[in-house]
């Protein structure tokens, strides 16, 4: 775990950038994006759930000037990611985001 999670406040909602989550849990960002997309696909099978309650799609400009995808994770999104993790990384990530 390399850093502290940076919380972004947008319209009264607290979010964490998927790039920061990936860095914090020592996971490649593209692998985290892949996992989040799978979670969203499952969430969308239930008409009573909304994917935006967990993951907000967004983009950023990389160092080369290319537009890349990322997600902003809500508290529910963080819980989803943390619940899928095992061991020390999962415990530390959960403790950091709930704090």
Biopython code that builds the backbone (N, CA, C, O; Angstrom):
import numpy as np
from Bio.PDB.StructureBuilder import StructureBuilder

atoms = [
    (1, "UNK", "N", (0.850, -1.157, 0.000)),
    (1, "UNK", "CA", (0.000, 0.000, 0.000)),
    (1, "UNK", "C", (0.900, 1.224, 0.000)),
    (1, "UNK", "O", (1.727, 1.423, 0.889)),
    (2, "UNK", "N", (0.708, 2.025, -1.018)),
    (2, "UNK", "CA", (1.668, 3.088, -1.251)),
    (2, "UNK", "C", (1.223, 4.470, -0.813)),
    (2, "UNK", "O", (2.064, 5.357, -0.668)),
    (3, "UNK", "N", (-0.053, 4.684, -0.599)),
    (3, "UNK", "CA", (-0.491, 6.055, -0.370)),
    (3, "UNK", "C", (-1.734, 6.085, 0.513)),
    (3, "UNK", "O", (-2.283, 5.056, 0.907)),
    (4, "UNK", "N", (-2.144, 7.299, 0.798)),
    (4, "UNK", "CA", (-3.395, 7.522, 1.500)),
    (4, "UNK", "C", (-4.469, 7.790, 0.451)),
    (4, "UNK", "O", (-4.206, 8.444, -0.558)),
    (5, "UNK", "N", (-5.655, 7.294, 0.684)),
    (5, "UNK", "CA", (-6.745, 7.520, -0.258)),
    (5, "UNK", "C", (-7.163, 8.982, -0.236)),
    (5, "UNK", "O", (-7.332, 9.570, 0.833)),
    (6, "UNK", "N", (-7.328, 9.559, -1.404)),
    (6, "UNK", "CA", (-7.765, 10.947, -1.522)),
    (6, "UNK", "C", (-9.266, 10.954, -1.780)),
    (6, "UNK", "O", (-9.744, 10.383, -2.760)),
    (7, "UNK", "N", (-9.984, 11.594, -0.906)),
    (7, "UNK", "CA", (-11.439, 11.666, -1.041)),
    (7, "UNK", "C", (-11.805, 12.936, -1.793)),
    (7, "UNK", "O", (-11.312, 14.022, -1.488)),
    (8, "UNK", "N", (-12.680, 12.779, -2.780)),
    (8, "UNK", "CA", (-13.163, 13.892, -3.597)),
    (8, "UNK", "C", (-14.611, 14.139, -3.199)),
    (8, "UNK", "O", (-15.403, 13.199, -3.138)),
    (9, "UNK", "N", (-14.965, 15.386, -2.929)),
    (9, "UNK", "CA", (-16.362, 15.706, -2.638)),
    (9, "UNK", "C", (-16.971, 16.368, -3.862)),
    (9, "UNK", "O", (-16.475, 17.388, -4.342)),
    (10, "UNK", "N", (-18.054, 15.778, -4.363)),
    (10, "UNK", "CA", (-18.766, 16.314, -5.514)),
    (10, "UNK", "C", (-20.249, 16.307, -5.210)),
    (10, "UNK", "O", (-20.846, 15.250, -5.004)),
    (11, "UNK", "N", (-20.841, 17.486, -5.181)),
    (11, "UNK", "CA", (-22.279, 17.617, -4.919)),
    (11, "UNK", "C", (-22.699, 16.891, -3.642)),
    (11, "UNK", "O", (-23.738, 16.231, -3.609)),
    (12, "UNK", "N", (-21.890, 17.016, -2.600)),
    (12, "UNK", "CA", (-22.218, 16.400, -1.329)),
    (12, "UNK", "C", (-21.951, 14.913, -1.257)),
    (12, "UNK", "O", (-22.239, 14.283, -0.240)),
    (13, "UNK", "N", (-21.403, 14.336, -2.323)),
    (13, "UNK", "CA", (-21.090, 12.907, -2.340)),
    (13, "UNK", "C", (-19.571, 12.738, -2.268)),
    (13, "UNK", "O", (-18.824, 13.453, -2.936)),
    (14, "UNK", "N", (-19.131, 11.793, -1.458)),
    (14, "UNK", "CA", (-17.704, 11.529, -1.314)),
    (14, "UNK", "C", (-17.310, 10.370, -2.222)),
    (14, "UNK", "O", (-17.940, 9.312, -2.208)),
    (15, "UNK", "N", (-16.256, 10.585, -3.013)),
    (15, "UNK", "CA", (-15.831, 9.616, -4.019)),
    (15, "UNK", "C", (-14.325, 9.404, -3.938)),
    (15, "UNK", "O", (-13.589, 10.267, -3.458)),
    (16, "UNK", "N", (-13.877, 8.249, -4.410)),
    (16, "UNK", "CA", (-12.460, 7.947, -4.490)),
    (16, "UNK", "C", (-12.150, 7.497, -5.911)),
    (16, "UNK", "O", (-12.856, 6.658, -6.470)),
    (17, "UNK", "N", (-11.103, 8.051, -6.487)),
    (17, "UNK", "CA", (-10.680, 7.756, -7.855)),
    (17, "UNK", "C", (-10.146, 6.323, -7.934)),
    (17, "UNK", "O", (-9.372, 5.892, -7.080)),
    (18, "UNK", "N", (-10.566, 5.599, -8.961)),
    (18, "UNK", "CA", (-10.120, 4.215, -9.131)),
    (18, "UNK", "C", (-8.603, 4.123, -9.297)),
    (18, "UNK", "O", (-8.010, 3.107, -8.934)),
    (19, "UNK", "N", (-7.968, 5.156, -9.834)),
    (19, "UNK", "CA", (-6.502, 5.142, -9.954)),
    (19, "UNK", "C", (-5.848, 5.137, -8.579)),
    (19, "UNK", "O", (-4.846, 4.456, -8.362)),
    (20, "UNK", "N", (-6.424, 5.905, -7.646)),
    (20, "UNK", "CA", (-5.898, 5.925, -6.284)),
    (20, "UNK", "C", (-6.153, 4.598, -5.578)),
    (20, "UNK", "O", (-5.301, 4.112, -4.834)),
    (21, "UNK", "N", (-7.321, 4.016, -5.810)),
    (21, "UNK", "CA", (-7.637, 2.712, -5.216)),
    (21, "UNK", "C", (-6.641, 1.674, -5.723)),
    (21, "UNK", "O", (-6.087, 0.907, -4.937)),
    (22, "UNK", "N", (-6.413, 1.650, -7.034)),
    (22, "UNK", "CA", (-5.485, 0.672, -7.613)),
    (22, "UNK", "C", (-4.089, 0.821, -7.013)),
    (22, "UNK", "O", (-3.446, -0.171, -6.673)),
    (23, "UNK", "N", (-3.631, 2.049, -6.886)),
    (23, "UNK", "CA", (-2.314, 2.285, -6.296)),
    (23, "UNK", "C", (-2.292, 1.841, -4.839)),
    (23, "UNK", "O", (-1.331, 1.220, -4.388)),
    (24, "UNK", "N", (-3.339, 2.157, -4.118)),
    (24, "UNK", "CA", (-3.397, 1.830, -2.696)),
    (24, "UNK", "C", (-3.358, 0.325, -2.459)),
    (24, "UNK", "O", (-2.706, -0.143, -1.526)),
    (25, "UNK", "N", (-4.053, -0.431, -3.302)),
    (25, "UNK", "CA", (-4.129, -1.880, -3.103)),
    (25, "UNK", "C", (-3.090, -2.635, -3.930)),
    (25, "UNK", "O", (-3.127, -3.863, -4.003)),
    (26, "UNK", "N", (-2.158, -1.900, -4.554)),
    (26, "UNK", "CA", (-1.098, -2.521, -5.350)),
    (26, "UNK", "C", (-1.655, -3.403, -6.470)),
    (26, "UNK", "O", (-1.240, -4.548, -6.646)),
    (27, "UNK", "N", (-2.593, -2.846, -7.213)),
    (27, "UNK", "CA", (-3.208, -3.570, -8.323)),
    (27, "UNK", "C", (-3.102, -2.693, -9.563)),
    (27, "UNK", "O", (-3.253, -1.475, -9.479)),
    (28, "UNK", "N", (-2.850, -3.293, -10.684)),
    (28, "UNK", "CA", (-2.812, -2.515, -11.923)),
    (28, "UNK", "C", (-4.182, -1.893, -12.162)),
    (28, "UNK", "O", (-5.212, -2.534, -11.956)),
    (29, "UNK", "N", (-4.181, -0.625, -12.603)),
    (29, "UNK", "CA", (-5.443, 0.074, -12.799)),
    (29, "UNK", "C", (-6.309, -0.621, -13.845)),
    (29, "UNK", "O", (-7.522, -0.720, -13.665)),
    (30, "UNK", "N", (-5.718, -1.098, -14.922)),
    (30, "UNK", "CA", (-6.520, -1.774, -15.944)),
    (30, "UNK", "C", (-7.173, -3.034, -15.397)),
    (30, "UNK", "O", (-8.264, -3.401, -15.831)),
    (31, "UNK", "N", (-6.525, -3.697, -14.455)),
    (31, "UNK", "CA", (-7.140, -4.882, -13.845)),
    (31, "UNK", "C", (-8.298, -4.488, -12.926)),
    (31, "UNK", "O", (-9.320, -5.173, -12.882)),
    (32, "UNK", "N", (-8.137, -3.385, -12.197)),
    (32, "UNK", "CA", (-9.235, -2.907, -11.363)),
    (32, "UNK", "C", (-10.415, -2.477, -12.231)),
    (32, "UNK", "O", (-11.565, -2.757, -11.893)),
    (33, "UNK", "N", (-10.139, -1.801, -13.345)),
    (33, "UNK", "CA", (-11.218, -1.409, -14.257)),
    (33, "UNK", "C", (-11.964, -2.638, -14.770)),
    (33, "UNK", "O", (-13.193, -2.642, -14.842)),
    (34, "UNK", "N", (-11.216, -3.675, -15.123)),
    (34, "UNK", "CA", (-11.830, -4.921, -15.591)),
    (34, "UNK", "C", (-12.763, -5.483, -14.528)),
    (34, "UNK", "O", (-13.883, -5.894, -14.830)),
    (35, "UNK", "N", (-12.290, -5.500, -13.267)),
    (35, "UNK", "CA", (-13.106, -6.026, -12.174)),
    (35, "UNK", "C", (-14.352, -5.179, -11.948)),
    (35, "UNK", "O", (-15.444, -5.712, -11.750)),
    (36, "UNK", "N", (-14.187, -3.868, -11.976)),
    (36, "UNK", "CA", (-15.332, -2.970, -11.782)),
    (36, "UNK", "C", (-16.365, -3.183, -12.879)),
    (36, "UNK", "O", (-17.564, -3.199, -12.598)),
    (37, "UNK", "N", (-15.929, -3.346, -14.113)),
    (37, "UNK", "CA", (-16.866, -3.594, -15.217)),
    (37, "UNK", "C", (-17.656, -4.876, -14.981)),
    (37, "UNK", "O", (-18.847, -4.943, -15.282)),
    (38, "UNK", "N", (-16.987, -5.894, -14.441)),
    (38, "UNK", "CA", (-17.692, -7.150, -14.116)),
    (38, "UNK", "C", (-18.727, -6.918, -13.013)),
    (38, "UNK", "O", (-19.844, -7.429, -13.091)),
    (39, "UNK", "N", (-18.354, -6.148, -11.987)),
    (39, "UNK", "CA", (-19.305, -5.843, -10.914)),
    (39, "UNK", "C", (-20.520, -5.103, -11.472)),
    (39, "UNK", "O", (-21.658, -5.404, -11.114)),
    (40, "UNK", "N", (-20.267, -4.135, -12.346)),
    (40, "UNK", "CA", (-21.353, -3.358, -12.947)),
    (40, "UNK", "C", (-22.275, -4.264, -13.756)),
    (40, "UNK", "O", (-23.496, -4.137, -13.671)),
    (41, "UNK", "N", (-21.705, -5.175, -14.535)),
    (41, "UNK", "CA", (-22.523, -6.102, -15.323)),
    (41, "UNK", "C", (-23.459, -6.915, -14.434)),
    (41, "UNK", "O", (-24.614, -7.151, -14.791)),
    (42, "UNK", "N", (-22.963, -7.339, -13.286)),
    (42, "UNK", "CA", (-23.797, -8.114, -12.356)),
    (42, "UNK", "C", (-24.849, -7.211, -11.717)),
    (42, "UNK", "O", (-26.015, -7.594, -11.621)),
    (43, "UNK", "N", (-24.453, -6.031, -11.285)),
    (43, "UNK", "CA", (-25.394, -5.088, -10.665)),
    (43, "UNK", "C", (-26.549, -4.787, -11.611)),
    (43, "UNK", "O", (-27.703, -4.711, -11.188)),
    (44, "UNK", "N", (-26.237, -4.617, -12.891)),
    (44, "UNK", "CA", (-27.264, -4.258, -13.871)),
    (44, "UNK", "C", (-28.271, -5.374, -14.130)),
    (44, "UNK", "O", (-29.306, -5.134, -14.752)),
    (45, "UNK", "N", (-27.988, -6.590, -13.665)),
    (45, "UNK", "CA", (-28.962, -7.676, -13.830)),
    (45, "UNK", "C", (-30.111, -7.557, -12.833)),
    (45, "UNK", "O", (-31.130, -8.235, -12.970)),
    (46, "UNK", "N", (-29.945, -6.697, -11.832)),
    (46, "UNK", "CA", (-30.985, -6.499, -10.831)),
    (46, "UNK", "C", (-31.612, -5.122, -11.039)),
    (46, "UNK", "O", (-30.944, -4.108, -10.836)),
    (47, "UNK", "N", (-32.888, -5.067, -11.442)),
    (47, "UNK", "CA", (-33.518, -3.778, -11.714)),
    (47, "UNK", "C", (-33.680, -2.891, -10.478)),
    (47, "UNK", "O", (-33.986, -1.705, -10.605)),
    (48, "UNK", "N", (-33.480, -3.448, -9.296)),
    (48, "UNK", "CA", (-33.595, -2.664, -8.073)),
    (48, "UNK", "C", (-32.283, -1.982, -7.672)),
    (48, "UNK", "O", (-32.245, -1.212, -6.713)),
    (49, "UNK", "N", (-31.226, -2.267, -8.405)),
    (49, "UNK", "CA", (-29.917, -1.687, -8.102)),
    (49, "UNK", "C", (-29.485, -0.762, -9.230)),
    (49, "UNK", "O", (-29.833, -0.976, -10.392)),
    (50, "UNK", "N", (-28.736, 0.249, -8.882)),
    (50, "UNK", "CA", (-28.196, 1.167, -9.881)),
    (50, "UNK", "C", (-26.683, 1.183, -9.805)),
    (50, "UNK", "O", (-26.121, 1.388, -8.730)),
    (51, "UNK", "N", (-26.022, 0.972, -10.916)),
    (51, "UNK", "CA", (-24.560, 0.933, -10.939)),
    (51, "UNK", "C", (-23.950, 2.261, -10.501)),
    (51, "UNK", "O", (-22.864, 2.283, -9.922)),
    (52, "UNK", "N", (-24.645, 3.376, -10.773)),
    (52, "UNK", "CA", (-24.114, 4.690, -10.398)),
    (52, "UNK", "C", (-24.085, 4.893, -8.883)),
    (52, "UNK", "O", (-23.407, 5.796, -8.392)),
    (53, "UNK", "N", (-24.811, 4.067, -8.149)),
    (53, "UNK", "CA", (-24.745, 4.121, -6.691)),
    (53, "UNK", "C", (-23.413, 3.565, -6.177)),
    (53, "UNK", "O", (-23.051, 3.764, -5.017)),
    (54, "UNK", "N", (-22.690, 2.866, -7.061)),
    (54, "UNK", "CA", (-21.433, 2.235, -6.704)),
    (54, "UNK", "C", (-20.240, 2.850, -7.443)),
    (54, "UNK", "O", (-19.219, 3.181, -6.840)),
    (55, "UNK", "N", (-20.394, 2.991, -8.752)),
    (55, "UNK", "CA", (-19.287, 3.394, -9.613)),
    (55, "UNK", "C", (-19.745, 4.455, -10.601)),
    (55, "UNK", "O", (-20.707, 4.244, -11.341)),
    (56, "UNK", "N", (-19.065, 5.591, -10.617)),
    (56, "UNK", "CA", (-19.394, 6.687, -11.523)),
    (56, "UNK", "C", (-18.330, 6.719, -12.621)),
    (56, "UNK", "O", (-17.164, 6.994, -12.339)),
    (57, "UNK", "N", (-18.719, 6.440, -13.880)),
    (57, "UNK", "CA", (-17.720, 6.456, -14.953)),
    (57, "UNK", "C", (-17.213, 7.877, -15.199)),
    (57, "UNK", "O", (-17.969, 8.844, -15.115)),
    (58, "UNK", "N", (-15.932, 7.981, -15.502)),
    (58, "UNK", "CA", (-15.320, 9.265, -15.757)),
    (58, "UNK", "C", (-14.120, 9.058, -16.670)),
    (58, "UNK", "O", (-13.791, 7.926, -17.024)),
    (59, "UNK", "N", (-13.475, 10.141, -17.047)),
    (59, "UNK", "CA", (-12.263, 10.061, -17.851)),
    (59, "UNK", "C", (-11.224, 11.028, -17.294)),
    (59, "UNK", "O", (-11.543, 11.945, -16.537)),
    (60, "UNK", "N", (-9.995, 10.802, -17.681)),
    (60, "UNK", "CA", (-8.892, 11.693, -17.329)),
    (60, "UNK", "C", (-7.933, 11.732, -18.507)),
    (60, "UNK", "O", (-7.981, 10.873, -19.388)),
    (61, "UNK", "N", (-7.079, 12.714, -18.516)),
    (61, "UNK", "CA", (-6.084, 12.843, -19.573)),
    (61, "UNK", "C", (-4.745, 12.363, -19.020)),
    (61, "UNK", "O", (-4.268, 12.871, -18.006)),
    (62, "UNK", "N", (-4.136, 11.373, -19.700)),
    (62, "UNK", "CA", (-2.866, 10.834, -19.219)),
    (62, "UNK", "C", (-1.700, 11.739, -19.612)),
    (62, "UNK", "O", (-1.893, 12.792, -20.219)),
    (63, "UNK", "N", (-0.501, 11.315, -19.261)),
    (63, "UNK", "CA", (0.693, 12.117, -19.532)),
    (63, "UNK", "C", (0.956, 12.344, -21.015)),
    (63, "UNK", "O", (1.644, 13.293, -21.392)),
    (64, "UNK", "N", (0.405, 11.471, -21.855)),
    (64, "UNK", "CA", (0.577, 11.597, -23.300)),
    (64, "UNK", "C", (-0.540, 12.420, -23.937)),
    (64, "UNK", "O", (-0.550, 12.622, -25.151)),
    (65, "UNK", "N", (-1.476, 12.894, -23.122)),
    (65, "UNK", "CA", (-2.592, 13.679, -23.631)),
    (65, "UNK", "C", (-3.769, 12.852, -24.105)),
    (65, "UNK", "O", (-4.726, 13.392, -24.658)),
    (66, "UNK", "N", (-3.707, 11.532, -23.892)),
    (66, "UNK", "CA", (-4.806, 10.659, -24.306)),
    (66, "UNK", "C", (-5.876, 10.606, -23.219)),
    (66, "UNK", "O", (-5.569, 10.621, -22.026)),
    (67, "UNK", "N", (-7.115, 10.544, -23.642)),
    (67, "UNK", "CA", (-8.236, 10.435, -22.705)),
    (67, "UNK", "C", (-8.405, 8.968, -22.341)),
    (67, "UNK", "O", (-8.531, 8.106, -23.210)),
    (68, "UNK", "N", (-8.404, 8.704, -21.056)),
    (68, "UNK", "CA", (-8.497, 7.341, -20.534)),
    (68, "UNK", "C", (-9.684, 7.224, -19.574)),
    (68, "UNK", "O", (-10.073, 8.200, -18.933)),
    (69, "UNK", "N", (-10.252, 6.024, -19.482)),
    (69, "UNK", "CA", (-11.367, 5.826, -18.545)),
    (69, "UNK", "C", (-10.885, 5.577, -17.123)),
    (69, "UNK", "O", (-9.794, 5.050, -16.902)),
    (70, "UNK", "N", (-11.697, 5.954, -16.191)),
    (70, "UNK", "CA", (-11.532, 5.581, -14.792)),
    (70, "UNK", "C", (-12.899, 5.686, -14.140)),
    (70, "UNK", "O", (-13.854, 6.150, -14.762)),
    (71, "UNK", "N", (-12.994, 5.264, -12.912)),
    (71, "UNK", "CA", (-14.245, 5.350, -12.163)),
    (71, "UNK", "C", (-14.021, 6.135, -10.887)),
    (71, "UNK", "O", (-12.925, 6.155, -10.326)),
    (72, "UNK", "N", (-15.068, 6.769, -10.452)),
    (72, "UNK", "CA", (-15.108, 7.364, -9.122)),
    (72, "UNK", "C", (-15.967, 6.428, -8.285)),
    (72, "UNK", "O", (-17.120, 6.159, -8.625)),
    (73, "UNK", "N", (-15.411, 5.942, -7.208)),
    (73, "UNK", "CA", (-16.100, 4.967, -6.376)),
    (73, "UNK", "C", (-16.809, 5.657, -5.223)),
    (73, "UNK", "O", (-16.227, 6.473, -4.509)),
    (74, "UNK", "N", (-18.074, 5.311, -5.060)),
    (74, "UNK", "CA", (-18.831, 5.778, -3.903)),
    (74, "UNK", "C", (-18.450, 4.894, -2.715)),
    (74, "UNK", "O", (-17.648, 3.970, -2.850)),
    (75, "UNK", "N", (-19.026, 5.185, -1.563)),
    (75, "UNK", "CA", (-18.786, 4.325, -0.394)),
    (75, "UNK", "C", (-19.208, 2.894, -0.709)),
    (75, "UNK", "O", (-18.507, 1.945, -0.356)),
    (76, "UNK", "N", (-20.354, 2.736, -1.373)),
    (76, "UNK", "CA", (-20.809, 1.395, -1.742)),
    (76, "UNK", "C", (-19.827, 0.730, -2.694)),
    (76, "UNK", "O", (-19.575, -0.471, -2.595)),
    (77, "UNK", "N", (-19.274, 1.513, -3.617)),
    (77, "UNK", "CA", (-18.289, 0.972, -4.556)),
    (77, "UNK", "C", (-17.029, 0.514, -3.844)),
    (77, "UNK", "O", (-16.470, -0.537, -4.161)),
    (78, "UNK", "N", (-16.587, 1.309, -2.881)),
    (78, "UNK", "CA", (-15.419, 0.923, -2.083)),
    (78, "UNK", "C", (-15.703, -0.360, -1.315)),
    (78, "UNK", "O", (-14.852, -1.246, -1.231)),
    (79, "UNK", "N", (-16.893, -0.452, -0.761)),
    (79, "UNK", "CA", (-17.255, -1.662, -0.034)),
    (79, "UNK", "C", (-17.282, -2.868, -0.963)),
    (79, "UNK", "O", (-16.863, -3.960, -0.579)),
    (80, "UNK", "N", (-17.772, -2.677, -2.180)),
    (80, "UNK", "CA", (-17.804, -3.766, -3.163)),
    (80, "UNK", "C", (-16.385, -4.249, -3.452)),
    (80, "UNK", "O", (-16.114, -5.449, -3.416)),
    (81, "UNK", "N", (-15.486, -3.317, -3.737)),
    (81, "UNK", "CA", (-14.102, -3.680, -4.035)),
    (81, "UNK", "C", (-13.462, -4.352, -2.819)),
    (81, "UNK", "O", (-12.817, -5.391, -2.953)),
    (82, "UNK", "N", (-13.637, -3.769, -1.647)),
    (82, "UNK", "CA", (-13.026, -4.310, -0.430)),
    (82, "UNK", "C", (-13.545, -5.701, -0.115)),
    (82, "UNK", "O", (-12.778, -6.570, 0.301)),
    (83, "UNK", "N", (-14.840, -5.923, -0.308)),
    (83, "UNK", "CA", (-15.423, -7.226, 0.009)),
    (83, "UNK", "C", (-14.925, -8.327, -0.918)),
    (83, "UNK", "O", (-14.995, -9.508, -0.575)),
    (84, "UNK", "N", (-14.429, -7.953, -2.078)),
    (84, "UNK", "CA", (-13.905, -8.940, -3.021)),
    (84, "UNK", "C", (-12.426, -9.228, -2.765)),
    (84, "UNK", "O", (-11.864, -10.160, -3.340)),
    (85, "UNK", "N", (-11.806, -8.438, -1.910)),
    (85, "UNK", "CA", (-10.390, -8.627, -1.595)),
    (85, "UNK", "C", (-10.244, -9.516, -0.372)),
    (85, "UNK", "O", (-11.129, -9.571, 0.481)),
    (86, "UNK", "N", (-9.126, -10.202, -0.298)),
    (86, "UNK", "CA", (-8.862, -11.040, 0.859)),
    (86, "UNK", "C", (-7.556, -10.619, 1.511)),
    (86, "UNK", "O", (-6.743, -9.918, 0.907)),
    (87, "UNK", "N", (-7.369, -11.037, 2.708)),
    (87, "UNK", "CA", (-6.109, -10.833, 3.388)),
    (87, "UNK", "C", (-5.872, -9.418, 3.866)),
    (87, "UNK", "O", (-6.796, -8.617, 4.009)),
    (88, "UNK", "N", (-4.596, -9.136, 4.110)),
    (88, "UNK", "CA", (-4.182, -7.869, 4.695)),
    (88, "UNK", "C", (-4.573, -6.671, 3.840)),
    (88, "UNK", "O", (-5.004, -5.650, 4.376)),
    (89, "UNK", "N", (-4.431, -6.778, 2.518)),
    (89, "UNK", "CA", (-4.771, -5.651, 1.637)),
    (89, "UNK", "C", (-6.243, -5.266, 1.775)),
    (89, "UNK", "O", (-6.576, -4.083, 1.846)),
    (90, "UNK", "N", (-7.106, -6.252, 1.813)),
    (90, "UNK", "CA", (-8.526, -5.985, 1.953)),
    (90, "UNK", "C", (-8.860, -5.323, 3.280)),
    (90, "UNK", "O", (-9.662, -4.391, 3.336)),
    (91, "UNK", "N", (-8.242, -5.808, 4.342)),
    (91, "UNK", "CA", (-8.481, -5.237, 5.671)),
    (91, "UNK", "C", (-8.010, -3.789, 5.720)),
    (91, "UNK", "O", (-8.737, -2.914, 6.193)),
    (92, "UNK", "N", (-6.796, -3.531, 5.233)),
    (92, "UNK", "CA", (-6.245, -2.178, 5.273)),
    (92, "UNK", "C", (-7.022, -1.218, 4.388)),
    (92, "UNK", "O", (-7.262, -0.074, 4.776)),
    (93, "UNK", "N", (-7.422, -1.672, 3.194)),
    (93, "UNK", "CA", (-8.214, -0.817, 2.314)),
    (93, "UNK", "C", (-9.540, -0.471, 2.976)),
    (93, "UNK", "O", (-9.950, 0.690, 2.981)),
    (94, "UNK", "N", (-10.206, -1.465, 3.528)),
    (94, "UNK", "CA", (-11.490, -1.224, 4.195)),
    (94, "UNK", "C", (-11.313, -0.239, 5.352)),
    (94, "UNK", "O", (-12.104, 0.693, 5.497)),
    (95, "UNK", "N", (-10.300, -0.435, 6.162)),
    (95, "UNK", "CA", (-10.063, 0.460, 7.305)),
    (95, "UNK", "C", (-9.784, 1.878, 6.847)),
    (95, "UNK", "O", (-10.247, 2.829, 7.476)),
    (96, "UNK", "N", (-9.036, 2.040, 5.763)),
    (96, "UNK", "CA", (-8.695, 3.373, 5.275)),
    (96, "UNK", "C", (-9.925, 4.099, 4.724)),
    (96, "UNK", "O", (-10.144, 5.265, 5.051)),
    (97, "UNK", "N", (-10.735, 3.425, 3.887)),
    (97, "UNK", "CA", (-11.864, 4.154, 3.297)),
    (97, "UNK", "C", (-12.959, 4.437, 4.297)),
    (97, "UNK", "O", (-13.638, 5.457, 4.174)),
    (98, "UNK", "N", (-13.166, 3.573, 5.294)),
    (98, "UNK", "CA", (-14.220, 3.874, 6.271)),
    (98, "UNK", "C", (-13.796, 4.969, 7.233)),
    (98, "UNK", "O", (-14.630, 5.631, 7.851)),
    (99, "UNK", "N", (-12.497, 5.150, 7.350)),
    (99, "UNK", "CA", (-11.983, 6.224, 8.205)),
    (99, "UNK", "C", (-12.153, 7.544, 7.500)),
    (99, "UNK", "O", (-11.785, 8.586, 8.043)),
]
sb = StructureBuilder()
sb.init_structure("model")
sb.init_model(0)
sb.init_chain("A")
sb.init_seg("    ")
for serial, (resi, resn, name, xyz) in enumerate(atoms, 1):
    if name == "N":
        sb.init_residue(resn, " ", resi, " ")
    sb.init_atom(name, np.array(xyz, "f"), 0.0, 1.0, " ", f" {name:<3s}", serial, name[0])
structure = sb.get_structure()
